[in-house]
Each structure stands twice: as structure tokens, then as C-alpha cells.
């Protein structure tokens, strides 16, 4: 079960036009990496709950046959005078609606959020879940004490049986440093505890219920890469890690034409007078004029255009972004309509702040942020 019905408000403007699972990493949606990982472990029956921008998920992934999977969808919304209005049911409520409709969850089910990249050993996680006779398991990661306030914290005994939860506690009040990763393993009986036809959340409602009733409910502490794109600042960090090769099973696309520099087909790059220092991925149909600098980790999305003397430093350019002559973007996410710095501050085309931050005689960032 991939949870993909959320609105992704904390990741705006990235989710202004996309649902969060469709936010691209090196030109591929986050959820595509998840599906590929599931299929590697033989998990091929996949259900996805959708709501906001649901058609973009459904049209891209279709029935899943491209990935060797069978993918189904459950839309969460209501019809209102001919319009379909998204209305998420909550993570547990969405699963309950599917179960009431079709009985889909008839065996052990892995539940995972559609907006994170993982390289979890799913086989080992399932083995531990079954060996303990668990009704439900939560996969956790140890986080530094000073970071516990960013996560839902799991409190468990020495055997891993869950006793309670703390939602984003202050470091001095934290009873544990085990953060819930949003990866769960459920037996079908878990959904018997979820009421029908109401909004119901896994973390804040179902899990406390399991703990209070003393069911066999366990935390698994595992070491793996879990890259959650909860905020815009996380997205920039994720891309930096991926480009540096720190995430397993995420190979760079294109052809490596020199160490650390990958290039897609049909590009026009002035190699003699441009400075390109990897790790860098340059997508297809990109044009880089003389005198430009691209300093990695950086990703130049397909169809983009860097005009003479432009500099892109540790930044991401979404597809069809044009950088004006002599412009410099450092540690930014840049699209044809907006740019976001690594602290999450967003500037839109036409905003006067563009001229204050990157202004020059050629019209500031407004000249940079336009379709070619």
C-alpha cells in the first residue's frame, strides 16, 4: 500500500502542479523509485490511494505493467455538482475504505508513504515481523537527540514491543530517539480496528489504539537510507545526496562522458570554454553556451538553456528552465516560474525580490526565469 493522497503543503511550491509522490528526482518521480524497490523484493500487487492531482499519478503509472507490477488506485473524494473534490480519508481510513470495497488486504501488507526514497531490506523486515508474531510493525531509525522534535517518536521495551508514542517531543522530554519512518507492516486483522466511513489516521489514532490494547505491536530498528521529502529544504538535500552517489540503487541516467559528469542525448555544450565540475547530470536537449560554469552536485533538467557566462552552483534546474546571460544561482532549486533557496524561501517570476537578490543590468532573475 502506497499512501499518496496527501496535499503536500509543506513542499510548496514543488507541489503546486504535482502531487508530492510525482516530485522528480533526476527526472523520475519519487514514487517510481519506490515501485522499483518493491518489485525488486517481489512485491508486485500494489494499491495506491490518491486525491490531489490524482490523474497525474494514475496517468503516469497506469496499471503498472512497465515495472512488472499490478497497480490499482483508490480515489478519495466526493462529487459536487459535476466536480470531483479531493477529500482524503486519513491514512488508515483510506485503507479501510479499500478493505470494505474489495477485501484487498487479505495477507501481510507493507504500507509505505509515497514521498520518501528508501533502500530498506524488505525481506529482513518481513522476517522479523513474522518471527515475532507481530500484528503490526513500525520500521524506525535512530535519530540524534537534537532532531527528535522533527519526528514521531516510538517508545518500546527491550524486546521492541511498542509502549507509546510521542509526537515531535522536545529533546529534553523525549523518551526515545527511535523515529517512525512511515513504513509499516500490517496483518489483515489490523484493519478490523479501524472504523468505516470516517477519517482515521495511522500514526495518531490507530497506533495508540494498538498500544493501549496490548496487541503484539513492535518497532524494528534498522539501518538504511530513508530520505523523506517533507519540506522543500529536504528536497534540495536529497538531490545533493543522490548526485554524490550516497543512496543505493539510484544510478545516474545518461552517459558518463568524464568522471562525475553524466549527459543525456541531443545536448549542445561548449566544452572548451565552459567549466563543468561533477557530480553533474545534464539532461537531454540542454544547451550550455560558452563561458558557463556548472559546479556539482547539480542537475540540469532536460530542455534547459544556460546563456553565455551563466553559473549554476550546487543547484537544481527543472526542465525547460532558462538562465540568463551572466546570471548566477547558488544552492537553489530553479524552475521556469519560481526559485527556492536551500532555506525554503521562494521567489516567483515578477517578484521584485528577484532584482534585489540577483539583479543585474539585464533584468535580474526575471530574465533568468523564463521558458526558452
Order of alpha helices (4+ residues) and beta strands (2+ residues): beta-beta-beta-alpha-beta-alpha-beta-beta-beta-alpha-beta-beta-alpha-beta-beta-beta-beta-alpha-beta-beta-alpha-beta-beta-beta-beta-beta-beta-beta-beta-beta-beta-beta-beta-beta-beta-beta-beta-alpha-alpha
